[in-house]
Amino acid sequence: MTKYIFVTGGVISGIGKGITTASLGRLLINRGFKVNVVKIDPYLNVDAGVMNPFQHGEVFVTHDGAETDLDVGNYERFFGVDLNQQSNFTTGSVYNEVIQKERRGDYLGQTVQLIPHITDEIKRRIYQIGKDTDVDVVITEIGGTVGDFEMLPFIEAIRQMAMEVGRGDSLFLHVSLIYTLPNGESKSKPTQHSIRKLQEFGIHPDLLLCRTSQHLNDSVRRKISLLCGISEEFILEGLDTKCVDEIPLNFEQQGMGHLVSKKLGLERRATMDAEWIAMVDKLKNPKHTTNIAIVGKYTTGSDAYISVQEAIKHGGIANEADVHIEWVEAESLTDYPNIDKSFENIDGILVPGGFGDRGIEGMILAAKYARENRIPYFGLCLGMQCLVIEFARHMANLKNANSTEVDEKTPYPVIDLMLEQRAIADKGATMRLGHYPCVLKENTKSYAAYQQPIILERHRHRYELNNDFRSQLTEAGLAFSGVSPDGSLVEIAEVIDHPWMVGSQFHPEFQSKPLTPHPLFREFIAAVLRYQQEKTESGEGS
Ligand code: GLN
């Protein structure tokens, strides 16, 4: 019998429902339960694929090629599993399906309505996850804030589901904000209102998680309990913290895992907290600290590169290092001597993925600087393409080499649109998406990282290294250390005469997890620490 947990949010958006959902999932997994999860986004976009990462954060790609909300990345990292196409859906995709059914005549002449047709489709999708994966618990997170118009069909659907499966087998978790006034007073009124709003729709939260900047005091807890009808022990706090990986442990300390299992009648089957505790311990007690630069289009404060940041952190865990990130805006990067200043105190450079031409010359400059100064460099997708363009221009004598995404008339299109992309006009879900096998070449830095001949990595791109230039680039000293099994697509390029300069056409960051750091990130950070060490030693010597 599958149990269903529904997570809603109140008062403000961006309150941390995603991390709360991911943390709760982890606690249940630590108790030996099988858990699956789905994120619902109440917007009309069919998926996150064509949404602006600056506004909406990163587009996370699953192994089967879904372009999803970044919360799916949080779930994968916390659960330690791979999710799929079913793990995220939007209002747009639900309507799309219902309208297609209507056009096919599947509704046999009925009037097609919000209730029951849209709500039934929502319920069908959530139930399907429970059926398909034979899990103990399905957690459903509803994006947005209670009271938003666009959330209503989802709220109604989960209300009906809780009734259908029974209140003993369902649980509503509401995440809300306790506001702290400048004088330090905690205010619970907005939270009370958001709970009342939920109650108006027939949903009574079983568990309340209060996001707060200071400990929840007894009087606030008592007040909420009395006025909203939630027993005090089911009111927990989610204190602000810099270390998201610590959150499951904070929740466990407050008894969240116990309370949820008790409410759902789940008997603990195992105790598997040790690994997570050891990981957080490593994270909080690093032996080394180091600085790397991310040279990208979007900088600090955005979630546009969240998986990259997380994967860097994981690379740090594997090397017992705290890796500090300096954000360098690609557009503002200029050549020597200014560039020295931009990379002062930097021990590694990473250029992440991206689209369009903005900032590309800055990224190419960063690759050149890394190559010339023998600083470890890691290029992800667009960052790999920049590595190749730079190498072509300055090492293979291909002046003005470029990607045709940036310059259609370049004399040397070293990066070009993939053949199968040429006839595609639509932008949504039409890239090369999801995981593909890649064959590694022995005696390369990539092989040394993975220690295996064939890997599977996730992609999201339209452009690719142009095979017409392979031999010229090879002769100039670039190794194509990873290629598709038929040899037609270059998946990894690395500079042979360099301590660690590697670019992958795929996005390794999507597969990195705190308990299993990605091999390329692990080796990148190891190279960063070696570089730092050598720099310190030569500085001491001079
Ligand atoms: N814009 C490049 C392409 O489409 C790189 C994509 C990316 O970095 N995800 O190939």
Boltz pocket constraint, residues with backbone or C-beta under 6 A from the ligand:
constraints:
  - pocket:
      binder: B
      contacts: [[A, 352], [A, 353], [A, 354], [A, 355], [A, 356], [A, 380], [A, 381], [A, 382], [A, 383], [A, 405], [A, 460], [A, 461], [A, 462], [A, 463], [A, 464]]
      max_distance: 6.0
